[in-house]
């Protein structure tokens, strides 16, 4: 089977790679993290100009018709630069839900603004008690005079503090753990009844805890009481995206560690000449290559199954989580104490790889899910 990239895919990879190399070096990223927003609005508009925000959407919706393999290519390059702009939160998750479940009016309203870089969005689905159970929803939406109002809390909402519009998963019927009875609603993030507490996660990405107090909604997204299949689908796509990001980050972690062992000296010799460290570097390389292979397998299977293949996706998340743990840990240990400093990118790579292991389902959760499918 030919796994080489098409000319269009090669162009996408080259454009993102050049951006990371020329405009998103480590020092630039540190300045972005120290800014008030925690990401660069200028970069976000640049993403829109180059068409990257159009990639996840079909041609019928005005996008580029990108496949899961195309998304994988972009996210792998983003992982190499540890990009913190809210591509997943806005384009993949929120935009993906609108494209999947929205009516034509909603698509015409929201999708062009997302693709133009004019609208920031966030998908509020997780709650303090829900862990990784997408059906565990206590946040409620009650109909009042023909309109729904939402009350409850959402936690660790990616890009939640800077989003203009939220998509909120709320329970419209049934009990907390029921699979039916969950609906999606648009909410004005700046409404007075919405309280947001924003913060930076350990990896530098922005998130927020959000409280709703009889908050009016802007409309229902998709079918009432039957939103869980759409949520499952979009979380799986986001999971593939962060798996690709992890593969890119692992490559840089290995490359930086290999370079370090060629210059760091102990006992009058470079530490890269020690056989024990050579073995550990080889193990890092093998883990990265295995992770890259299973990522491609998952992306291809999802593309052949209308963007959804839970078993292949969980196999990839489980394997990549284990690889991320080993590569990140070894990069820090071989660098020694300097690897923990803020001035070196290896420590930042380790933090992002550690976060990805637990984002959208931990390694153990996806291992159990794979076994159950």
Backbone torsions as a table, in degrees:
resi	resn	phi	psi	omega
1	UNK	NA	138.9	-178.7
2	UNK	-89.1	114.9	-179.6
3	UNK	-100.7	8.1	-178.6
4	UNK	-70.0	152.7	-177.7
5	UNK	-77.1	148.0	173.5
6	UNK	-72.3	168.8	-179.9
7	UNK	-61.7	-38.1	178.4
8	UNK	-66.7	-42.6	178.5
9	UNK	-65.1	-37.9	177.4
10	UNK	-63.5	-38.1	177.7
11	UNK	-64.5	-42.3	178.4
12	UNK	-62.2	-47.8	-179.9
13	UNK	-60.0	-44.2	-179.0
14	UNK	-63.9	-40.5	-178.4
15	UNK	-66.2	-42.1	179.0
16	UNK	-69.1	-41.9	-179.6
17	UNK	-60.6	-42.4	179.2
18	UNK	-65.9	-38.2	177.3
19	UNK	-61.7	-46.0	179.5
20	UNK	-62.1	-43.7	-176.8
21	UNK	-68.0	-41.5	-172.2
22	UNK	-95.4	-31.0	-171.1
23	UNK	-123.9	0.7	-175.3
24	UNK	-138.7	49.1	177.5
25	UNK	-72.7	175.6	-172.3
26	UNK	-63.7	-40.4	179.9
27	UNK	-65.3	-38.7	176.7
28	UNK	-63.5	-41.5	178.7
29	UNK	-62.3	-40.7	179.6
30	UNK	-62.2	-38.7	178.0
31	UNK	-66.6	-38.3	177.8
32	UNK	-63.2	-43.7	179.9
33	UNK	-62.6	-31.4	-178.4
34	UNK	-82.6	-6.5	-179.3
35	UNK	-75.4	170.3	-176.5
36	UNK	-64.6	-36.0	-177.0
37	UNK	-89.9	-23.7	-178.2
38	UNK	81.9	2.6	172.6
39	UNK	-152.3	166.8	-175.2
40	UNK	-100.9	118.5	176.0
41	UNK	-66.9	-32.0	177.3
42	UNK	-63.5	-43.8	176.5
43	UNK	-63.0	-37.9	-179.1
44	UNK	-61.7	-42.9	176.8
45	UNK	-67.7	-32.5	177.2
46	UNK	-65.5	-40.1	175.5
47	UNK	-57.4	-41.8	-179.5
48	UNK	-67.1	-42.3	-179.3
49	UNK	-61.0	-38.3	-178.9
50	UNK	-83.0	-4.0	176.8
51	UNK	85.1	7.0	-178.4
52	UNK	-66.4	-31.6	179.6
53	UNK	-74.4	-12.4	176.9
54	UNK	-88.3	-14.6	-171.5
55	UNK	-58.6	-42.9	-175.6
56	UNK	-73.2	-6.5	-171.6
57	UNK	-106.3	150.1	-179.0
58	UNK	-71.3	163.5	177.5
59	UNK	-65.1	-32.6	178.2
60	UNK	-63.4	-29.8	179.2
61	UNK	-93.2	6.5	178.6
62	UNK	92.8	7.5	-178.5
63	UNK	-96.4	-165.1	-178.5
64	UNK	-96.3	-2.5	178.5
65	UNK	69.5	33.4	-177.3
66	UNK	-65.9	142.9	177.6
67	UNK	-89.4	178.8	175.3
68	UNK	-66.0	-32.2	176.2
69	UNK	-65.4	-39.8	177.1
70	UNK	-62.3	-44.3	177.7
71	UNK	-62.0	-40.6	177.6
72	UNK	-58.2	-43.2	-178.1
73	UNK	-62.1	-46.9	-179.4
74	UNK	-63.7	-46.4	-175.3
75	UNK	-69.5	-31.2	176.7
76	UNK	-64.1	-41.8	177.1
77	UNK	-68.3	-39.1	175.4
78	UNK	-59.2	-37.7	179.6
79	UNK	-63.6	-33.2	179.8
80	UNK	-66.6	-30.6	178.4
81	UNK	-100.3	-1.1	-176.4
82	UNK	53.4	48.7	-177.1
83	UNK	-61.2	131.4	-176.7
84	UNK	-106.5	-3.4	177.5
85	UNK	-64.2	147.1	-168.4
86	UNK	-79.0	54.6	-179.3
87	UNK	-64.2	-46.5	-178.3
88	UNK	-67.2	-46.5	-175.9
89	UNK	-62.9	-42.3	-175.0
90	UNK	-90.1	-55.4	-172.5
91	UNK	-80.1	-45.5	-174.2
92	UNK	-79.6	-50.5	-174.0
93	UNK	-83.3	-61.8	-176.1
94	UNK	-67.0	-50.7	178.0
95	UNK	-61.9	-37.8	178.9
96	UNK	-63.5	-38.9	178.0
97	UNK	-65.2	-41.1	179.5
98	UNK	-64.9	-43.6	179.2
99	UNK	-64.3	-33.1	-176.2
100	UNK	-82.1	-42.0	-170.5
101	UNK	-116.7	-11.5	-173.7
102	UNK	-77.3	156.9	172.8
103	UNK	-84.0	175.6	-174.1
104	UNK	-64.4	-36.5	178.9
105	UNK	-63.0	-44.1	179.5
106	UNK	-65.7	-41.6	177.6
107	UNK	-61.3	-45.3	-178.6
108	UNK	-66.2	-27.1	-179.2
109	UNK	-80.6	-48.7	-169.7
110	UNK	-93.6	-44.0	-170.7
111	UNK	-62.1	-44.2	178.2
112	UNK	-60.0	-35.9	179.8
113	UNK	-71.3	-34.9	175.0
114	UNK	-64.3	-47.8	-177.0
115	UNK	-66.6	-26.6	178.7
116	UNK	-85.9	-2.3	-179.4
117	UNK	75.6	18.1	-176.3
118	UNK	-94.3	-14.3	-174.0
119	UNK	-129.4	126.5	173.2
120	UNK	-99.7	133.7	-179.7
121	UNK	-133.4	166.3	176.3
122	UNK	-148.6	149.0	178.3
123	UNK	-107.4	111.8	-178.4
124	UNK	-97.0	102.9	-177.6
125	UNK	-127.9	-32.9	-175.1
126	UNK	-81.4	147.1	178.4
127	UNK	-129.5	161.3	-175.3
128	UNK	-55.4	-33.3	-176.2
129	UNK	-95.4	-7.9	-167.7
130	UNK	-80.8	-21.2	-175.2
131	UNK	53.1	-123.5	-179.4
132	UNK	-106.3	15.3	-179.4
133	UNK	-91.0	105.1	-175.0
134	UNK	-67.2	-21.9	179.5
135	UNK	-84.5	-7.5	-179.1
136	UNK	-83.9	91.7	-174.9
137	UNK	-129.8	116.5	175.6
138	UNK	-99.6	-30.0	179.1
139	UNK	-53.4	126.2	-169.8
140	UNK	-113.3	150.5	173.4
141	UNK	-123.0	120.2	-176.6
142	UNK	-115.2	134.1	-179.7
143	UNK	-79.4	129.1	-178.9
144	UNK	-135.4	109.1	179.8
145	UNK	56.7	43.8	175.9
146	UNK	84.6	-2.5	178.8
147	UNK	-125.9	151.2	179.8
148	UNK	-95.6	142.0	171.4
149	UNK	-122.6	142.4	-173.8
150	UNK	-109.7	138.3	173.7
151	UNK	-135.5	139.4	179.4
152	UNK	140.6	-171.5	-176.1
153	UNK	-127.1	143.9	171.1
154	UNK	-124.2	143.6	-175.6
155	UNK	-123.2	153.7	177.8
156	UNK	46.6	54.1	178.4
157	UNK	-83.5	110.2	-178.8
158	UNK	-61.5	127.5	-177.6
159	UNK	65.5	16.0	-175.3
160	UNK	-64.0	-29.4	-175.8
161	UNK	-79.1	-25.6	-175.2
162	UNK	-107.3	-3.8	-177.4
163	UNK	-69.0	142.7	174.0
164	UNK	-83.1	-36.7	-178.8
165	UNK	-132.3	139.5	178.2
166	UNK	-109.0	146.7	164.5
167	UNK	-107.1	120.3	-172.2
168	UNK	-115.8	130.0	172.7
169	UNK	-87.5	120.0	-178.1
170	UNK	-135.5	153.1	-178.9
171	UNK	-88.7	123.8	178.4
172	UNK	-105.8	-9.6	175.2
173	UNK	-165.5	165.0	175.6
174	UNK	81.2	-172.8	-178.1
175	UNK	-97.3	170.7	-171.6
176	UNK	-52.5	-41.9	-173.9
177	UNK	-100.0	7.3	179.7
178	UNK	-67.6	145.2	177.5
179	UNK	-78.5	-31.2	174.4
180	UNK	-90.5	163.4	176.1
181	UNK	96.4	7.1	178.9
182	UNK	-103.9	134.6	179.3
183	UNK	-129.9	159.6	178.9
184	UNK	-111.1	138.2	-179.2
185	UNK	-134.7	146.0	168.8
186	UNK	-82.2	138.3	179.0
187	UNK	-137.1	136.8	173.6
188	UNK	-71.1	113.9	-175.8
189	UNK	-66.1	-19.7	-176.9
190	UNK	-98.8	10.0	178.6
191	UNK	-65.8	142.5	-177.4
192	UNK	-57.4	-25.9	-178.5
193	UNK	-82.1	-2.9	179.1
194	UNK	-98.9	122.3	176.7
195	UNK	-109.1	126.1	-178.3
196	UNK	-123.3	132.5	173.1
197	UNK	-117.4	106.3	-177.1
198	UNK	-91.6	154.6	179.1
199	UNK	-162.5	165.2	174.3
200	UNK	-98.5	130.9	174.2
201	UNK	-68.8	173.0	-177.4
202	UNK	-60.4	-25.4	-179.5
203	UNK	-90.6	2.6	178.2
204	UNK	94.4	-14.3	-179.7
205	UNK	-73.6	144.6	-175.7
206	UNK	-82.8	140.9	177.1
207	UNK	-148.5	176.5	-179.9
208	UNK	-156.8	152.1	165.8
209	UNK	-99.2	136.2	-171.9
210	UNK	-130.4	135.3	177.4
211	UNK	-118.2	138.5	178.3
212	UNK	-117.4	134.5	-179.2
213	UNK	-128.9	90.4	-175.8
214	UNK	52.7	48.1	-176.6
215	UNK	-80.8	125.0	177.7
216	UNK	-69.3	147.3	-179.6
217	UNK	-98.3	161.0	178.1
218	UNK	-96.2	-3.3	179.4
219	UNK	147.7	158.3	178.3
220	UNK	-86.7	134.2	176.5
221	UNK	-105.7	114.5	179.8
222	UNK	82.0	-161.1	-174.8
223	UNK	-84.6	132.6	178.3
224	UNK	-64.7	137.9	177.0
225	UNK	72.8	2.1	-175.3
226	UNK	-136.5	45.2	-176.1
227	UNK	-90.2	-12.8	-172.9
228	UNK	-60.0	-41.7	178.1
229	UNK	-58.9	-40.5	178.2
230	UNK	-66.6	-39.1	178.2
231	UNK	-64.0	-46.6	177.2
232	UNK	-55.2	-46.8	-177.1
233	UNK	-61.4	-47.1	-174.2
234	UNK	-75.0	-31.7	176.5
235	UNK	-68.6	-34.8	175.6
236	UNK	-64.7	-40.2	177.5
237	UNK	-65.1	-41.7	177.5
238	UNK	-64.9	-34.4	178.1
239	UNK	-65.5	-42.4	175.8
240	UNK	-61.4	-38.4	-179.6
241	UNK	-62.2	-44.7	-179.3
242	UNK	-74.2	-26.7	173.6
243	UNK	-62.7	-42.9	177.7
244	UNK	-64.5	-40.4	177.6
245	UNK	-60.6	-40.8	179.2
246	UNK	-63.1	-39.9	179.4
247	UNK	-62.5	-41.7	176.7
248	UNK	-64.7	-42.3	179.4
249	UNK	-65.5	-37.8	178.2
250	UNK	-63.1	-38.3	178.9
251	UNK	-61.2	-45.1	-180.0
252	UNK	-67.8	-39.3	178.5
253	UNK	-60.7	-41.8	178.2
254	UNK	-67.4	-44.8	-178.3
255	UNK	-62.3	-43.9	179.9
256	UNK	-64.2	-39.0	-179.1
257	UNK	-68.5	-41.4	177.8
258	UNK	-62.1	-42.8	178.4
259	UNK	-62.3	-40.5	-178.6
260	UNK	-63.5	-41.0	-178.9
261	UNK	-68.5	-16.6	178.4
262	UNK	-85.1	-12.5	-178.3
263	UNK	-117.1	-30.2	-178.8
264	UNK	-74.1	130.1	-177.6
265	UNK	-115.6	142.9	172.1
266	UNK	-142.0	137.8	178.4
267	UNK	57.0	34.0	176.6
268	UNK	78.9	7.0	-179.0
269	UNK	-134.4	152.8	173.1
270	UNK	-67.9	141.5	-175.3
271	UNK	-67.9	-17.5	177.5
272	UNK	-68.8	-12.9	178.4
273	UNK	-84.4	-8.7	179.9
274	UNK	-80.2	128.4	-174.0
275	UNK	-61.9	-36.1	-179.2
276	UNK	-60.8	-41.7	179.1
277	UNK	-73.0	-32.1	176.2
278	UNK	-61.1	-41.5	178.3
279	UNK	-62.8	-40.8	-178.6
280	UNK	-68.2	-37.8	176.7
281	UNK	-66.1	-38.1	176.3
282	UNK	-64.1	-40.8	177.9
283	UNK	-61.6	-40.3	176.7
284	UNK	-60.8	-44.6	-179.6
285	UNK	-62.9	-44.3	-179.5
286	UNK	-63.0	-44.3	179.6
287	UNK	-60.6	-42.1	178.7
288	UNK	-63.3	-43.6	-178.6
289	UNK	-66.6	-39.2	177.1
290	UNK	-65.8	-39.1	178.1
291	UNK	-64.4	-41.1	179.3
292	UNK	-63.8	-38.7	-179.5
293	UNK	-67.4	-45.0	-177.7
294	UNK	-72.6	-27.5	174.2
295	UNK	-63.1	-46.3	179.4
296	UNK	-63.7	-40.1	177.1
297	UNK	-58.6	-46.1	-178.4
298	UNK	-64.9	-42.3	-179.5
299	UNK	-63.6	-43.2	179.5
300	UNK	-65.7	-41.3	179.3
301	UNK	-67.4	-37.3	177.8
302	UNK	-67.1	-39.2	177.3
303	UNK	-63.7	-34.9	-178.9
304	UNK	-80.8	-5.5	-178.0
305	UNK	-127.8	42.3	177.0
306	UNK	57.0	37.0	174.5
307	UNK	81.6	11.7	-176.8
308	UNK	-144.7	120.6	172.5
309	UNK	-152.0	90.5	-171.3
310	UNK	-60.5	-38.9	-176.2
311	UNK	-69.0	-45.9	178.6
312	UNK	-63.8	-38.9	-179.7
313	UNK	-65.5	-44.4	-179.6
314	UNK	-67.3	-35.6	175.6
315	UNK	-60.7	-43.1	179.8
316	UNK	-67.0	-45.2	-178.2
317	UNK	-63.9	-39.2	178.7
318	UNK	-64.5	-48.8	-177.4
319	UNK	-68.8	-41.3	-179.3
320	UNK	-69.0	-33.2	176.0
321	UNK	-61.9	-42.7	178.2
322	UNK	-66.2	-40.3	179.2
323	UNK	-66.0	-41.7	179.5
324	UNK	-61.8	-38.2	178.2
325	UNK	-62.5	-47.7	-177.7
326	UNK	-68.7	-47.4	-176.5
327	UNK	-64.8	-44.3	179.5
328	UNK	-64.2	-44.1	-179.3
329	UNK	-64.5	-44.5	-178.9
330	UNK	-66.9	-37.3	178.3
331	UNK	-59.7	-43.1	179.2
332	UNK	-67.7	-46.3	-175.3
333	UNK	-66.4	-38.6	-179.0
334	UNK	-71.8	-34.1	175.4
335	UNK	-71.1	-28.1	-176.6
336	UNK	79.3	-153.2	-173.6
337	UNK	-60.6	-33.0	-178.5
338	UNK	-63.7	-24.2	178.9
339	UNK	-67.3	-17.4	-178.8
340	UNK	-92.8	-4.6	-177.9
341	UNK	-78.6	153.2	-178.9
342	UNK	-71.8	-21.1	-175.7
343	UNK	-79.3	-9.7	-178.7
344	UNK	-111.1	137.1	-174.6
345	UNK	-70.2	-19.7	-177.6
346	UNK	-60.8	-40.6	178.4
347	UNK	-63.5	-37.4	178.0
348	UNK	-69.3	-39.3	176.3
349	UNK	-62.1	-42.3	179.2
350	UNK	-61.2	-42.7	-180.0
351	UNK	-63.9	-42.8	-179.9
352	UNK	-67.6	-42.1	179.0
353	UNK	-63.8	-37.0	178.4
354	UNK	-67.0	-42.7	179.1
355	UNK	-62.8	-43.7	-178.4
356	UNK	-60.7	-31.4	179.4
357	UNK	-59.7	-25.5	-175.5
358	UNK	-114.3	0.3	-178.5
359	UNK	-85.8	132.7	-179.4
360	UNK	59.6	33.3	179.8
361	UNK	109.9	123.5	-178.1
362	UNK	-71.9	172.0	177.0
363	UNK	-56.3	-45.7	-179.5
364	UNK	-65.1	-40.2	-179.9
365	UNK	-61.8	-43.6	-178.8
366	UNK	-74.6	-28.3	174.3
367	UNK	-64.1	-44.1	178.2
368	UNK	-67.0	-39.2	178.7
369	UNK	-63.8	-41.7	178.0
370	UNK	-61.2	-43.2	-178.9
371	UNK	-65.5	-29.6	-176.9
372	UNK	-83.9	-17.2	-176.4
373	UNK	-85.1	NA	NA
